[in-house]
Amino acid sequence: MHFLFTRRSLFVKTLLLVFPITILISYFSFQRSHLPEWYSVVPSRHSNDNAGHATNVIAQDHKPGHTDTTSSAEQNLHTPALVQAHKPSHGGDVSKPKQIQTHTVSSPAPEPSATQTVDTAVFNHNSSHSNESFTAQNSRTSSNSTNLKESVSHVNDPSFRKKQIEFWHSFEPLLAGNDPECEPPKRLGKTKEEGFNPSNNQPRPNLLEIPRIDIEKMQKAHTKFVDGINENSPQMIFTPGSQGLVSTAGGKYLPVFLISLRMLRRTGTTLPVEVFLADHEEYEPYFCQEVLPSLNATCVILSDILESVPHSVEITHYQFKVFAMMFSSFEEILFLDADCFPIHNPEQLFISEPFRKHGLITWPDFWASSASPLFYEIASQSVPPMTERASSETGELLLSKTTHQRSLLLATYYNYYGPTHYYRLLSQGGPGEGDKETFLAAASVMNETFYATSEPVQPIGHMKNDGGIDGSAMVQYDPVQDYALTQNGLWRVKDNSVAESPRPFFVHANFPKFNPATIFDQGAPTKDSNGKDRLAWTDQQRTIKALGIDLERIFWEEIKGTACEFEDKFKSWQESQDICKNAEAYWKNIYGTSRTRRAPRVSQDR
């Protein structure tokens, strides 16, 4: 009896001790569960370990990545005049931040061999795009996703939207208050399409005319805006620790985006995607509420944010990109044009050098820089040599808001006044004039580091009669492997015999758009001169072979699948006929069967 009594007493005492603790734990769990999901009490990966408080804004002057024990002298030995991993040195201290914040040290990811073999096991050819398939994919844990804290977008959460509008209310006056207040630069001609040559320091084109008084006005407005960023900048809102992809689409570009999204999901990534639409007219309920969510993608109506503040500048076309990036809920962003897709899992780019060190990665265009010398005068920068790097191709762009908030805000300024002033200052009518040069220009002015991938972009398409390439897509290369080469002094852009090429990573199918409602028009890349169906990508066989897979066939699986599944669903297809029939006929003529033959399943590039 005594023994039983003792045990009962012990049980009662234990119960009295545990029960209050359980109640407290339940209470705090309830409180936390009712916080907005985009609000995190976990410090950002970029925050100092000693800064234990949470934040939903940027640490302004924080530099990304790892502590580099290499001396500046040793680094300079590996950095030629063509500076790709660039800490800008042009100009005075107009853009110098007040102080530089130190960053925490983390273990660097292993860099690939400079001669790493191209990985041919890229796509999951058995990928299905139903809800069930995506859920199954999402349940798997990628070994490369240890830093991924958020797997969904919170961009449309009411509490998050409120914060975004508050940010826009504070930032828009800084844009509007620094209007250039002068006429647009006068064009004296158009830049020639000069291919980039790192050995030819040709004269920089100078094809704009601006009165001296207007140059001074623009310089004053620019300096005032930069000072405003440095001294009292409104802080961007994002979900701490989040990574994701951002794009812009709508109207005739929405079918193209869906095809690219399906190609993205073939790589095995489950990263969330935010696609920004201009306004409610571009919002298509079926796709935004059913189809895209099944692929972990979210529609965002940009006008809901922009029109919350009256502004005189109309935001259109090329300007959408920077605003989509600025209003995205992700801390770290891979922006892809609607017609661009990766052929490897892009999650690895977020966790590897050069992104962990530099926080901004760009890719090259075919052309030499065509920025006007007047831009550098207005921006208080010295004029860089023409050999420094190629112009930018921003169908793909990787950026950290934590490390590059100021660059993104200045790029927004360049785009806000882009159609009237800065697009022509940065391109002078060169190929693709628009947002493409604004990002590196802003990073240079704000003295924030970046890595410009050096491996030249390659076209794929058809051979022209004159021996040139009639390209319908561009292939961009792996920046991780490119970085491994350049850090060892191997610059293939200067001599392509020094090492094997990095693997292809992105395909930008930019001209014409591979929209099944329009791609079969006469003269499209799918027709020969006699109007007979043909493959779109037959020339540049070395590049096509380096893709490691029959990429065009896989691409057409998704084009045909989209055409036949959604023929009567897209608004922009309402006036078109036989979209599925034409896609199936093309498939049969090229591949010998009207039914898509799924290739064997291969391991995913995780």
C-alpha positions as CSV (number, residue, x, y, z in Angstrom):
1,M,0.0,0.0,0.0
2,H,2.8,2.4,0.9
3,F,4.4,1.6,-2.5
4,L,1.2,2.3,-4.4
5,F,0.7,5.5,-2.4
6,T,4.2,6.7,-3.2
7,R,3.7,6.0,-6.9
8,R,0.4,7.8,-6.9
9,S,1.9,10.9,-5.2
10,L,4.7,10.9,-7.8
11,F,2.2,10.7,-10.6
12,V,0.1,13.6,-9.2
13,K,3.2,15.8,-8.6
14,T,4.3,15.1,-12.2
15,L,0.9,15.9,-13.6
16,L,0.7,19.2,-11.6
17,L,4.1,20.2,-13.1
18,V,3.5,19.2,-16.7
19,F,0.0,20.5,-17.1
20,P,0.8,24.2,-16.7
21,I,3.8,23.9,-19.1
22,T,1.6,22.2,-21.6
23,I,-0.9,25.1,-21.4
24,L,1.8,27.7,-21.9
25,I,3.2,25.9,-24.9
26,S,-0.2,25.7,-26.5
27,Y,-0.9,29.3,-25.8
28,F,2.3,30.6,-27.5
29,S,1.9,28.2,-30.4
30,F,-1.6,29.6,-30.9
31,Q,-0.2,33.2,-30.9
32,R,2.5,32.4,-33.4
33,S,0.1,30.5,-35.7
34,H,-2.0,33.7,-35.9
35,L,0.9,35.9,-37.1
36,P,0.9,36.6,-40.9
37,E,2.8,33.8,-42.6
38,W,5.1,36.2,-44.4
39,Y,6.3,37.6,-41.0
40,S,9.2,35.6,-39.6
41,V,10.8,35.7,-36.2
42,V,13.8,33.9,-37.7
43,P,16.5,36.2,-38.8
44,S,17.4,36.3,-42.5
45,R,20.2,34.1,-43.7
46,H,22.1,37.3,-44.4
47,S,21.6,38.8,-41.0
48,N,24.3,38.8,-38.3
49,D,24.1,35.9,-35.9
50,N,24.1,38.3,-33.0
51,A,21.1,40.2,-34.3
52,G,18.5,38.0,-32.7
53,H,15.5,40.2,-33.5
54,A,13.4,39.6,-36.6
55,T,13.1,41.9,-39.6
56,N,11.0,42.1,-42.7
57,V,13.2,44.7,-44.4
58,I,16.7,44.9,-45.8
59,A,20.0,45.5,-44.0
60,Q,21.0,48.3,-46.3
61,D,24.7,48.0,-46.6
62,H,25.1,44.3,-45.9
63,K,27.5,42.5,-48.3
64,P,26.6,38.9,-49.3
65,G,28.4,35.6,-49.0
66,H,31.5,34.3,-47.3
67,T,34.6,35.9,-45.8
68,D,37.2,35.9,-48.4
69,T,40.7,35.3,-47.1
70,T,42.3,36.1,-50.4
71,S,44.2,39.4,-50.3
72,S,43.1,42.2,-52.7
73,A,46.4,41.9,-54.5
74,E,45.9,38.2,-55.1
75,Q,42.3,38.8,-56.3
76,N,43.6,41.4,-58.7
77,L,45.9,38.8,-60.3
78,H,42.8,36.9,-61.4
79,T,40.8,39.9,-62.5
80,P,41.6,41.1,-66.1
81,A,40.5,44.4,-67.6
82,L,37.3,42.6,-68.5
83,V,36.0,42.7,-65.0
84,Q,33.2,40.3,-64.5
85,A,33.1,39.7,-60.8
86,H,33.0,43.5,-60.4
87,K,33.2,45.8,-57.4
88,P,32.8,49.1,-59.3
89,S,35.5,51.6,-59.1
90,H,34.2,54.4,-61.3
91,G,33.3,57.8,-60.0
92,G,33.5,59.6,-56.8
93,D,31.7,59.1,-53.5
94,V,28.3,60.3,-54.5
95,S,27.0,56.7,-54.1
96,K,29.1,55.7,-51.1
97,P,27.1,54.2,-48.3
98,K,27.5,55.7,-44.8
99,Q,29.0,52.5,-43.4
100,I,29.7,49.0,-44.5
101,Q,28.2,46.2,-42.4
102,T,30.2,43.0,-41.8
103,H,28.7,39.7,-42.8
104,T,28.6,36.3,-41.2
105,V,30.8,33.5,-42.3
106,S,29.4,30.3,-43.7
107,S,30.9,27.3,-45.3
108,P,31.3,27.8,-49.1
109,A,29.7,25.4,-51.5
110,P,32.1,23.2,-53.4
111,E,32.9,24.7,-56.8
112,P,32.6,22.4,-59.9
113,S,35.6,21.4,-61.9
114,A,36.5,23.7,-64.8
115,T,36.2,20.6,-67.0
116,Q,33.1,19.1,-65.5
117,T,31.3,16.9,-67.9
118,V,27.9,18.1,-69.1
119,D,25.1,16.5,-67.2
120,T,22.7,14.8,-69.6
121,A,20.3,13.7,-66.9
122,V,18.3,16.8,-66.7
123,F,14.6,16.5,-67.2
124,N,12.0,14.3,-65.7
125,H,10.5,13.2,-69.0
126,N,7.6,11.5,-67.2
127,S,6.6,14.7,-65.6
128,S,2.9,15.2,-65.3
129,H,1.3,18.6,-64.5
130,S,-1.7,17.5,-62.5
131,N,-2.2,18.6,-58.9
132,E,-1.4,15.1,-57.7
133,S,2.0,15.0,-59.6
134,F,3.1,18.4,-58.3
135,T,2.1,17.4,-54.7
136,A,4.3,14.3,-55.1
137,Q,7.2,16.4,-56.3
138,N,6.7,18.9,-53.5
139,S,6.9,16.1,-50.9
140,R,10.5,15.3,-51.9
141,T,13.3,17.1,-50.2
142,S,16.1,18.3,-52.4
143,S,19.6,17.9,-51.0
144,N,20.3,21.3,-52.5
145,S,17.5,23.1,-50.7
146,T,18.7,23.2,-47.2
147,N,18.6,27.0,-47.2
148,L,15.0,27.1,-48.6
149,K,12.8,28.3,-45.7
150,E,9.7,29.2,-47.7
151,S,8.0,26.9,-50.3
152,V,5.0,29.1,-51.2
153,S,4.4,32.7,-52.1
154,H,2.7,35.1,-49.6
155,V,2.6,38.0,-52.1
156,N,-1.2,38.2,-52.1
157,D,-1.7,37.8,-48.4
158,P,-3.7,40.9,-47.2
159,S,-1.2,41.8,-44.5
160,F,1.7,41.5,-46.9
161,R,-0.2,43.6,-49.6
162,K,-0.8,46.3,-47.0
163,K,2.9,46.5,-46.2
164,Q,3.8,46.6,-50.0
165,I,1.4,49.5,-50.5
166,E,2.9,51.3,-47.5
167,F,6.3,50.9,-49.1
168,W,5.1,52.2,-52.4
169,H,3.5,55.2,-50.7
170,S,6.9,56.1,-49.2
171,F,9.0,55.3,-52.3
172,E,7.0,56.8,-55.1
173,P,7.5,60.4,-53.9
174,L,11.3,59.8,-54.1
175,L,10.9,58.8,-57.7
176,A,8.5,61.6,-58.6
177,G,10.5,64.2,-56.7
178,N,13.6,63.6,-58.8
179,D,12.1,64.0,-62.3
180,P,14.9,64.9,-64.9
181,E,12.8,68.0,-65.7
182,C,14.1,68.3,-69.2
183,E,13.4,67.1,-72.7
184,P,14.4,63.6,-73.7
185,P,17.9,63.2,-75.2
186,K,17.9,63.8,-79.0
187,R,19.0,60.9,-81.1
188,L,21.7,61.7,-83.7
189,G,21.7,58.2,-85.1
190,K,21.3,54.5,-84.1
191,T,24.1,52.3,-82.6
192,K,25.5,49.8,-85.0
193,E,25.0,46.1,-84.1
194,E,28.6,45.5,-83.0
195,G,29.4,42.1,-81.5
196,F,31.3,42.2,-78.2
197,N,35.0,41.7,-78.6
198,P,37.1,41.8,-75.4
199,S,40.2,42.5,-77.4
200,N,38.9,45.5,-79.3
201,N,38.7,48.7,-77.2
202,Q,36.8,50.5,-79.9
203,P,35.5,54.1,-79.4
204,R,32.3,54.3,-77.4
205,P,29.4,55.4,-79.5
206,N,28.2,59.0,-78.9
207,L,24.9,59.4,-80.7
208,L,22.9,61.6,-78.3
209,E,22.6,65.4,-78.0
210,I,21.7,67.0,-74.7
211,P,22.0,70.7,-74.0
212,R,24.5,71.4,-71.2
213,I,21.8,72.9,-69.0
214,D,19.8,69.6,-69.3
215,I,22.8,67.5,-68.4
216,E,23.2,69.5,-65.3
217,K,19.5,69.1,-64.5
218,M,19.7,65.3,-64.9
219,Q,22.9,65.1,-62.9
220,K,21.3,67.1,-60.1
221,A,18.2,64.9,-60.0
222,H,20.2,61.7,-60.2
223,T,22.5,62.7,-57.4
224,K,19.6,63.8,-55.2
225,F,17.9,60.4,-55.8
226,V,21.0,58.4,-55.0
227,D,21.5,60.5,-51.8
228,G,17.9,59.8,-50.9
229,I,18.6,56.0,-51.2
230,N,21.7,56.2,-49.1
231,E,20.4,58.5,-46.4
232,N,16.8,57.6,-45.8
233,S,15.6,54.9,-48.2
234,P,12.3,53.2,-47.6
235,Q,12.8,49.5,-47.0
236,M,11.5,46.9,-49.3
237,I,9.1,44.3,-47.9
238,F,9.8,40.6,-48.5
239,T,9.4,37.2,-46.7
240,P,12.7,36.6,-44.9
241,G,14.5,33.5,-46.0
242,S,12.4,33.1,-49.2
243,Q,13.6,32.2,-52.6
244,G,11.6,32.0,-55.8
245,L,11.1,32.8,-59.4
246,V,9.5,35.9,-60.8
247,S,8.1,36.7,-64.3
248,T,5.8,39.0,-66.1
249,A,3.1,37.8,-68.5
250,G,-0.5,38.4,-69.5
251,G,-2.5,38.5,-72.7
252,K,-0.7,36.7,-75.5
253,Y,2.3,36.0,-73.3
254,L,0.4,34.0,-70.8
255,P,0.4,30.8,-72.9
256,V,4.1,31.2,-73.5
257,F,4.7,31.6,-69.8
258,L,2.7,28.4,-69.0
259,I,4.8,26.4,-71.4
260,S,8.0,27.8,-69.8
261,L,6.6,27.0,-66.3
262,R,5.9,23.4,-67.4
263,M,9.5,23.2,-68.6
264,L,10.7,24.6,-65.3
265,R,8.9,21.9,-63.4
266,R,10.5,19.3,-65.5
267,T,13.8,20.1,-63.8
268,G,12.4,18.9,-60.5
269,T,12.4,22.3,-58.7
270,T,9.5,23.1,-56.4
271,L,10.5,26.8,-55.9
272,P,7.4,29.0,-55.9
273,V,6.8,31.3,-58.8
274,E,5.1,34.8,-58.9
275,V,3.9,36.0,-62.3
276,F,3.0,39.7,-62.5
277,L,0.1,40.9,-64.7
278,A,-0.3,44.5,-65.7
279,D,-3.9,44.9,-64.6
280,H,-7.2,43.2,-64.1
281,E,-7.8,42.9,-67.8
282,E,-4.9,40.5,-68.0
283,Y,-6.2,38.4,-65.0
284,E,-7.7,35.1,-66.2
285,P,-9.5,33.4,-63.3
286,Y,-9.2,29.8,-64.7
287,F,-5.4,30.0,-65.0
288,C,-4.8,32.2,-61.9
289,Q,-7.0,30.2,-59.6
290,E,-6.7,26.6,-60.9
291,V,-3.9,25.9,-63.4
292,L,-1.0,28.0,-62.0
293,P,-1.6,27.2,-58.3
294,S,-1.3,23.5,-59.3
295,L,2.3,24.4,-60.4
296,N,3.0,26.4,-57.3
297,A,2.6,29.7,-59.2
298,T,0.7,32.8,-58.1
299,C,-0.7,35.6,-60.2
300,V,-0.1,39.2,-59.0
301,I,-1.9,42.2,-60.4
302,L,0.6,45.0,-60.5
303,S,-1.9,47.8,-60.9
304,D,-3.4,47.0,-57.5
305,I,-0.2,48.2,-56.0
306,L,0.9,50.9,-58.4
307,E,-2.5,52.6,-58.6
308,S,-2.7,52.9,-54.8
309,V,-0.6,56.0,-55.3
310,P,-1.5,58.6,-58.0
311,H,1.5,59.0,-60.4
312,S,1.9,60.7,-63.7
313,V,4.3,58.2,-65.3
314,E,2.7,55.3,-67.1
315,I,4.3,52.0,-66.4
316,T,4.4,49.7,-69.4
317,H,6.3,47.0,-71.3
318,Y,10.0,46.9,-70.3
319,Q,9.3,48.8,-67.0
320,F,7.2,45.9,-65.6
321,K,10.3,43.7,-64.9
322,V,11.9,45.9,-62.2
323,F,8.5,46.6,-60.5
324,A,7.8,42.8,-60.5
325,M,11.1,42.2,-58.8
326,M,10.6,45.1,-56.3
327,F,7.1,44.0,-55.3
328,S,7.9,40.2,-55.2
329,S,7.6,38.6,-51.8
330,F,10.9,36.8,-52.3
331,E,14.1,37.8,-50.6
332,E,16.2,36.1,-53.3
333,I,14.8,36.3,-56.9
334,L,15.5,34.5,-60.1
335,F,13.7,36.6,-62.7
336,L,12.9,34.8,-66.0
337,D,11.2,36.3,-69.0
338,A,8.0,34.5,-70.0
339,D,9.7,32.9,-72.9
340,C,12.8,31.7,-70.9
341,F,13.3,28.5,-69.0
342,P,16.1,26.6,-67.3
343,I,17.3,23.1,-68.3
344,H,18.8,22.3,-64.9
345,N,17.3,22.8,-61.4
346,P,17.9,26.5,-60.6
347,E,17.9,25.9,-56.9
348,Q,21.6,25.2,-57.1
349,L,22.3,28.7,-58.3
350,F,20.9,30.2,-55.0
351,I,23.2,28.2,-52.8
352,S,26.5,28.4,-54.8
353,E,29.2,30.8,-55.7
354,P,29.1,33.4,-57.3
355,F,25.6,34.3,-56.0
356,R,26.5,33.7,-52.3
357,K,29.4,36.1,-52.6
358,H,28.1,38.7,-55.0
359,G,24.3,38.7,-54.6
360,L,23.7,39.7,-58.2
361,I,24.3,37.6,-61.4
362,T,23.7,38.7,-65.0
363,W,24.2,37.1,-68.3
364,P,25.6,38.6,-71.5
365,D,24.0,39.7,-74.8
366,F,25.7,39.3,-78.2
367,W,26.5,43.0,-78.4
368,A,29.1,45.4,-77.2
369,S,28.1,48.0,-74.7
370,S,26.4,51.0,-76.3
371,A,25.9,53.2,-73.3
372,S,26.4,56.9,-74.0
373,P,29.3,58.7,-72.4
374,L,26.7,61.2,-71.3
375,F,25.1,58.7,-69.0
376,Y,28.4,58.3,-67.0
377,E,28.7,62.1,-66.7
378,I,25.1,62.3,-65.4
379,A,25.8,59.4,-63.0
380,S,29.1,60.9,-61.8
381,Q,31.0,57.8,-63.0
382,S,34.1,57.5,-65.1
383,V,33.6,56.0,-68.6
384,P,34.5,52.3,-68.6
385,P,36.4,50.7,-71.6
386,M,34.4,48.9,-74.2
387,T,36.3,45.8,-73.4
388,E,35.0,45.6,-69.8
389,R,32.1,43.3,-70.6
390,A,29.4,42.6,-73.1
391,S,26.0,44.3,-72.9
392,S,23.4,42.5,-70.7
393,E,20.7,40.1,-71.7
394,T,18.1,40.2,-68.9
395,G,15.8,37.4,-69.9
396,E,17.3,35.9,-66.7
397,L,18.6,37.7,-63.7
398,L,19.5,36.5,-60.1
399,L,19.3,39.1,-57.3
400,S,19.2,39.3,-53.5
401,K,17.1,42.1,-52.1
402,T,19.1,41.8,-48.9
403,T,22.4,42.7,-50.5
404,H,21.2,44.8,-53.5
405,Q,18.2,46.8,-52.3
406,R,19.9,50.1,-53.3
407,S,20.8,48.8,-56.7
408,L,17.2,47.6,-57.3
409,L,15.8,51.0,-56.2
410,L,18.2,52.9,-58.5
411,A,17.3,50.5,-61.4
412,T,13.7,51.3,-60.7
413,Y,14.5,55.0,-61.1
414,Y,16.2,54.3,-64.4
415,N,13.2,52.3,-65.6
416,Y,10.7,54.8,-64.2
417,Y,12.2,57.4,-66.5
418,G,13.5,54.8,-69.0
419,P,11.2,55.4,-72.0
420,T,11.9,59.1,-72.0
421,H,15.5,59.4,-70.8
422,Y,17.5,56.4,-69.5
423,Y,16.8,53.7,-72.0
424,R,18.3,55.7,-74.8
425,L,21.2,56.9,-72.5
426,L,22.1,53.3,-71.8
427,S,21.6,51.8,-75.2
428,Q,21.4,54.6,-77.8
429,G,19.0,52.6,-80.0
430,G,21.1,49.4,-79.7
431,P,19.6,45.9,-80.0
432,G,16.9,45.3,-77.4
433,E,16.9,48.8,-75.9
434,G,14.9,48.8,-72.7
435,D,15.5,47.6,-69.2
436,K,18.5,45.4,-70.0
437,E,21.3,47.7,-69.1
438,T,19.7,49.3,-66.0
439,F,20.6,46.7,-63.5
440,L,24.4,46.6,-63.8
441,A,24.5,50.4,-64.3
442,A,22.7,50.8,-61.0
443,A,24.9,48.3,-59.2
444,S,28.0,50.1,-60.5
445,V,26.7,53.5,-59.3
446,M,25.7,52.1,-55.9
447,N,29.1,50.4,-55.6
448,E,27.5,47.0,-55.0
449,T,29.2,43.8,-56.2
450,F,28.0,41.6,-59.0
451,Y,29.0,38.8,-61.3
452,A,28.5,39.1,-65.0
453,T,28.7,35.6,-66.5
454,S,31.5,35.7,-69.1
455,E,30.6,32.7,-71.3
456,P,29.2,34.2,-74.5
457,V,25.6,33.6,-75.3
458,Q,25.0,31.3,-78.2
459,P,22.1,31.4,-80.8
460,I,20.3,28.3,-82.0
461,G,18.2,28.3,-85.1
462,H,18.8,28.0,-88.9
463,M,21.7,28.7,-91.2
464,K,21.1,31.7,-93.4
465,N,22.1,31.9,-97.1
466,D,25.0,34.2,-96.2
467,G,26.3,31.8,-93.6
468,G,25.0,33.6,-90.6
469,I,22.5,32.2,-88.0
470,D,18.8,33.0,-88.2
471,G,18.4,32.4,-84.5
472,S,15.1,31.8,-82.7
473,A,16.5,31.1,-79.2
474,M,19.5,32.0,-77.1
475,V,21.4,29.6,-74.9
476,Q,22.9,31.0,-71.6
477,Y,25.5,29.2,-69.5
478,D,26.0,27.9,-66.0
479,P,27.4,30.8,-63.9
480,V,28.7,28.4,-61.2
481,Q,30.9,26.6,-63.7
482,D,31.8,29.9,-65.4
483,Y,32.9,31.3,-62.0
484,A,35.0,28.3,-61.3
485,L,36.9,29.0,-64.6
486,T,37.3,32.7,-64.2
487,Q,38.5,32.4,-60.6
488,N,41.4,30.3,-62.0
489,G,42.2,32.9,-64.6
490,L,40.5,30.9,-67.4
491,W,38.5,33.4,-69.5
492,R,36.9,31.6,-72.5
493,V,35.4,34.9,-73.7
494,K,39.0,35.8,-74.6
495,D,40.2,32.4,-75.7
496,N,37.8,29.5,-75.9
497,S,40.5,27.0,-76.1
498,V,41.6,27.4,-72.5
499,A,38.9,25.1,-71.1
500,E,35.8,23.3,-71.9
501,S,32.6,25.3,-72.0
502,P,30.3,25.5,-68.9
503,R,27.1,23.6,-69.4
504,P,24.1,25.3,-71.0
505,F,21.7,26.4,-68.3
506,F,18.9,28.6,-69.8
507,V,17.1,28.7,-73.1
508,H,15.5,32.0,-74.0
509,A,13.2,31.2,-76.9
510,N,12.6,34.8,-77.7
511,F,12.0,35.3,-81.4
512,P,9.4,34.6,-82.4
513,K,7.4,33.5,-79.3
514,F,6.7,29.8,-79.3
515,N,2.9,30.3,-78.9
516,P,1.1,27.5,-80.6
517,A,-1.6,29.9,-81.8
518,T,0.9,31.9,-83.8
519,I,4.1,29.9,-84.3
520,F,2.9,28.2,-87.5
521,D,2.4,31.4,-89.4
522,Q,4.2,31.5,-92.8
523,G,7.8,32.4,-92.3
524,A,8.0,31.1,-88.7
525,P,11.1,29.1,-87.8
526,T,8.9,25.9,-88.0
527,K,8.6,26.3,-91.8
528,D,11.2,26.1,-94.6
529,S,11.2,28.3,-97.7
530,N,8.7,26.0,-99.3
531,G,6.3,26.1,-96.4
532,K,7.1,22.6,-95.2
533,D,7.4,21.8,-91.5
534,R,10.9,21.6,-90.1
535,L,12.7,21.6,-86.8
536,A,13.2,25.1,-85.4
537,W,16.7,24.5,-84.0
538,T,19.0,22.8,-86.5
539,D,22.1,25.0,-86.6
540,Q,24.9,25.5,-84.1
541,Q,25.1,21.8,-83.7
542,R,27.8,22.1,-81.1
543,T,25.6,24.1,-78.9
544,I,22.6,21.9,-79.5
545,K,24.7,18.8,-78.7
546,A,25.9,20.4,-75.5
547,L,22.3,20.6,-74.3
548,G,22.7,16.8,-73.7
549,I,19.1,16.0,-74.5
550,D,16.6,16.3,-77.4
551,L,15.5,19.6,-75.9
552,E,13.4,20.7,-78.9
553,R,11.3,17.5,-78.7
554,I,10.8,18.0,-75.0
555,F,9.8,21.6,-75.6
556,W,7.3,20.6,-78.3
557,E,5.8,18.0,-75.9
558,E,4.9,20.9,-73.6
559,I,3.8,23.2,-76.5
560,K,1.5,20.6,-77.9
561,G,0.3,19.6,-74.4
562,T,-0.6,23.2,-73.6
563,A,-2.3,23.7,-77.0
564,C,-4.5,20.7,-76.6
565,E,-5.3,21.0,-72.9
566,F,-6.2,24.7,-73.0
567,E,-7.2,25.4,-76.5
568,D,-10.5,27.0,-75.4
569,K,-9.3,28.5,-72.2
570,F,-6.9,31.4,-73.0
571,K,-8.5,34.7,-73.7
572,S,-5.9,35.5,-76.4
573,W,-6.9,32.3,-78.2
574,Q,-10.6,33.0,-78.5
575,E,-10.3,34.2,-82.1
576,S,-7.9,31.4,-83.1
577,Q,-8.8,28.1,-84.7
578,D,-7.3,24.6,-84.9
579,I,-4.6,25.3,-82.3
580,C,-4.5,21.7,-81.1
581,K,-5.0,20.3,-84.5
582,N,-2.1,22.3,-86.0
583,A,0.2,21.4,-83.1
584,E,-0.6,17.7,-83.5
585,A,-0.1,17.9,-87.2
586,Y,3.3,19.5,-86.8
587,W,4.3,16.9,-84.2
588,K,3.3,14.1,-86.6
589,N,5.2,15.6,-89.5
590,I,8.3,16.0,-87.5
591,Y,8.3,13.1,-85.1
592,G,6.2,10.6,-87.1
593,T,3.3,10.2,-84.7
594,S,0.3,12.3,-83.7
595,R,0.7,11.2,-80.1
596,T,3.3,12.4,-77.7
597,R,5.8,9.7,-76.9
598,R,7.1,10.2,-73.4
599,A,10.8,9.5,-73.1
600,P,12.1,7.2,-70.4
601,R,12.3,8.7,-66.9
602,V,15.8,10.0,-66.1
603,S,17.2,11.2,-62.8
604,Q,16.4,14.8,-62.0
605,D,19.2,17.4,-61.8
606,R,18.8,18.1,-58.1
